[in-house]
Every structure is written in structure tokens, then in C-alpha cells.
Amino acid sequence: MLKDFRHAFFLRRGRPQRPSSRAVTMAAAPLRLHGRLRRNARGFLLEMDDGHVWRLRGAQDFPPLLDTAVIVEARKASSILLDVLWMGPA
């Protein structure tokens, strides 16, 4: 039985790693959030009704949307940072 184990080990060792037929991606699903768009000295913020404040990365200059209710579609980059995909009025 030990010989069979070693034989299987050496056979596997020389094989290249092949991706599984059912690939699993670790990409986070986009979030759709509602809140108020604010601006500070370093960029844009999304202030939610529950008090949580998100920093927005990739947000363009949206003067008509400042200090208004907005909908943001974004991917979560960290606990306080969102990568913006789309933003529009609520």
C-alpha cells in the first residue's frame, strides 16, 4: 500500500496545474447604495442614512449631484472604500 501512495505522489508531481472546469471567481458583486454625495478636500464621499460614510474612488466631478440624493453602483474595495462603476440621481 505504501508503494501505491508513493507512485501516485510522483505521478502528480510532474503534472502542470490545470484549472478546474468549474472555475470560481473571487470577484465581489457590485453593490447598489443610496445616500448623499458629499465632497471633501481629498475627493468624494457617500453619506448613508444610517451614518456610514464611504470614500468613493473613480468618481468624476459631478457638480449637479453634489449634496443631493444619489444611487451608486460600486465594488467594495475595503471597509470604507468603494470603486465606483456608475452614479446617478436617486
C-alpha positions in Angstrom: 0.0 0.0 0.0 2.9 2.4 0.7 4.2 1.7 -2.8 0.9 2.8 -4.3 0.9 6.0 -2.4 4.5 6.9 -3.5 3.6 6.0 -7.1 0.6 8.4 -7.1 2.7 11.1 -5.5 5.4 11.0 -8.1 2.8 10.9 -10.9 1.1 14.0 -9.7 4.3 15.9 -9.1 5.2 16.2 -12.8 1.8 17.3 -13.9 1.1 21.0 -14.6 -1.6 22.6 -12.6 -4.8 22.7 -14.8 -7.7 25.0 -14.0 -10.8 23.3 -12.9 -13.7 23.0 -15.3 -15.9 24.9 -12.8 -13.8 28.0 -12.2 -14.7 30.0 -9.1 -14.0 33.7 -9.2 -13.5 35.8 -6.1 -14.8 39.0 -7.7 -17.2 40.8 -5.4 -20.7 41.5 -6.7 -21.5 45.2 -7.3 -23.4 47.0 -4.6 -26.2 49.5 -5.2 -26.2 52.1 -2.4 -28.4 55.1 -1.8 -27.1 58.2 0.0 -26.0 61.8 -0.3 -22.9 62.8 -2.3 -20.5 65.0 -0.4 -17.1 66.4 -1.3 -14.1 66.9 0.9 -10.6 68.1 0.2 -9.5 64.6 -0.8 -12.4 63.5 -3.0 -16.0 62.4 -2.9 -17.9 60.7 -0.1 -21.2 58.8 0.0 -23.0 59.6 3.3 -25.6 56.9 4.0 -28.8 57.4 6.1 -27.5 55.1 8.8 -24.4 57.3 9.3 -21.9 55.2 7.4 -19.6 57.2 5.2 -17.9 55.6 2.1 -15.0 57.1 0.3 -15.5 56.9 -3.5 -12.7 56.0 -5.9 -13.1 56.6 -9.6 -15.9 59.2 -9.1 -15.7 62.0 -11.7 -16.6 65.6 -11.0 -20.4 65.7 -10.7 -21.3 69.3 -9.6 -25.1 68.8 -10.3 -25.2 65.8 -7.9 -23.3 67.4 -5.0 -25.3 67.5 -1.8 -28.2 65.6 -3.4 -29.5 62.1 -3.0 -27.7 59.7 -5.4 -27.6 56.0 -6.3 -24.1 54.5 -6.6 -23.2 51.2 -8.1 -19.7 50.1 -6.9 -17.5 47.3 -5.9 -16.3 47.2 -2.3 -12.6 47.7 -2.1 -12.3 47.9 1.7 -14.4 48.6 4.7 -14.6 52.3 3.8 -13.7 52.5 0.1 -15.8 51.9 -3.0 -14.7 51.6 -6.6 -17.5 53.4 -8.5 -19.0 51.8 -11.6 -21.9 54.2 -12.0 -23.6 57.1 -10.2 -26.8 58.9 -10.9 -29.6 60.8 -9.2 -31.9 59.0 -6.8 
